[in-house]
């Protein structure tokens, strides 16, 4: 019997640099068309939610449908303020990186609604296990930008003492677990923390974030297994921003099914949400959090968005995607959409928005002045090699104490030798 030769499918993005942008394959449904199920719904009965797209803001910028969280105008303005502040913070930090005042930075441009809306929908005491593009979580929780800048500059006030990459914040006072450069680790950590919370009779839940590319990591699947088996009170978020560095989401399986659909095989409820719709993100997170608090277990949320900026300051996206792709993203810009909604309901105007941007820029600069006074990459704090022995072990063993003393003694002898040589050059001996 004659057989055809086998072939291997290599996923390729539809558009490369120089091509015309084509998002015709993305179906954007009308807002308000997805039903909001009861909190205690059986996951199997809402399987279609993993393939739908929850949207609240319509083309007329009005909120419609069962998922409308009906937030007050003050709450919406607070959310807009947090998103604008996050963006202005990002813009300033990139400029400082280009000036050599920090080595590295990652922006969340186009994804501000995710960090901000989710932080506002969760309880302030819930534990967050983020990836590196959720700085909006900290902004919305009121963490002073000066603290983040100190970590970015690795200055003398950096609470991590320069032991992390600049943007891998750790803010336990704000329920923000240390960001890990090993992608995917935060998922099993979030599930494990949630299990411990439930086991101890606590009332706090956890939330974790990964990108679309990280869903191909083993930790993602380990976490979903434990979340299902032990009904962990956790909200698991997949930020599908279309690109994992220079690799498009198809390389992680996004061509074949939605990322939300991965929850179906585990028996978890899944929601697929317009990640640039502040109200939709808030409502879906609120639903998943309430479900976890009522002991109905975990929920997987796919936040469908677009990474408008480069992956990081080390990346040049012009090498792998059309330069105007972000401008043509069919779900728009999250800040502009919330602004338009507030204007549409008579609670905002262009003049107030211009003033908001100016106020947030001034706030960033005031915080920058404070942080810069403690040093930047170009003006580092005094060298303290003895600190390498600190913050690692609760009780420092004798051999390490001996090494530290030897190192400090050697450093003292070298300094004395240099002083002696300089004195000799000045003719003091």
KADA-V208401 format. One record per backbone hydrogen bond with DSSP energy under -1.0 kcal/mol. CO is the residue of the C=O (numbers start at 0). NH is the residue of the N-H. If there is no record, write none. Layout:
CO,NH + CO,NH
This chain:
15,18 + 22,25 + 29,32 + 37,40 + 41,44 + 42,45 + 45,48 + 46,49 + 47,50 + 47,51 + 48,271 + 53,273 + 54,31 + 55,63 + 57,60 + 61,57 + 64,67 + 71,75 + 72,76 + 73,77 + 74,78 + 75,79 + 76,80 + 77,81 + 78,82 + 79,83 + 80,84 + 81,85 + 82,86 + 83,87 + 84,88 + 85,89 + 86,90 + 87,91 + 88,92 + 89,93 + 90,94 + 91,95 + 92,96 + 93,97 + 94,98 + 95,100 + 96,99 + 100,376 + 104,312 + 107,110 + 108,307 + 110,113 + 111,115 + 112,116 + 113,117 + 114,118 + 115,119 + 116,120 + 117,121 + 122,125 + 126,206 + 127,176 + 128,208 + 133,136 + 134,138 + 135,139 + 136,140 + 137,142 + 138,141 + 143,147 + 144,148 + 145,149 + 146,150 + 147,151 + 148,152 + 149,154 + 154,157 + 157,160 + 159,162 + 164,167 + 166,168 + 168,178 + 170,173 + 170,175 + 171,174 + 174,127 + 175,170 + 180,182 + 181,184 + 183,186 + 184,188 + 185,189 + 186,190 + 187,191 + 188,192 + 189,193 + 190,194 + 191,195 + 192,196 + 193,197 + 194,198 + 195,199 + 196,201 + 197,200 + 204,126 + 205,234 + 206,128 + 207,236 + 209,238 + 211,214 + 212,215 + 213,216 + 217,221 + 218,222 + 219,223 + 220,224 + 221,225 + 222,226 + 223,227 + 224,228 + 225,229 + 226,231 + 231,233 + 232,205 + 233,298 + 234,207 + 235,300 + 236,209 + 237,239 + 237,302 + 238,211 + 238,240 + 239,304 + 240,306 + 241,248 + 243,246 + 246,243 + 247,250 + 248,251 + 248,253 + 249,252 + 252,255 + 252,256 + 258,261 + 259,262 + 260,263 + 262,265 + 262,267 + 263,266 + 268,299 + 270,301 + 271,53 + 272,303 + 273,276 + 276,280 + 277,281 + 278,282 + 279,283 + 280,284 + 281,285 + 282,286 + 283,287 + 284,288 + 285,289 + 286,290 + 287,291 + 288,292 + 289,293 + 290,295 + 291,294 + 298,235 + 299,270 + 300,237 + 301,272 + 302,239 + 303,274 + 305,307 + 311,314 + 315,318 + 316,319 + 316,320 + 321,324 + 325,328 + 328,331 + 332,336 + 333,337 + 334,338 + 335,339 + 336,340 + 337,341 + 338,342 + 339,343 + 340,344 + 341,346 + 342,345 + 348,352 + 349,353 + 350,354 + 351,355 + 352,356 + 353,357 + 354,358 + 355,359 + 356,360 + 357,361 + 358,362 + 359,363 + 360,364 + 361,365 + 362,366 + 363,367 + 364,368 + 365,369 + 366,370 + 367,371 + 368,372 + 370,373 + 371,374 + 373,155 + 375,378 + 383,386 + 384,387 + 385,388 + 386,389 + 396,400 + 397,401 + 398,402 + 399,403 + 400,404 + 401,405 + 402,406 + 403,407 + 404,408 + 405,409 + 406,410 + 407,411 + 408,412 + 409,413 + 410,414 + 411,415 + 412,416 + 413,417 + 414,418 + 415,419 + 416,420 + 417,421 + 418,422 + 419,423 + 420,424 + 421,425 + 422,427 + 423,426
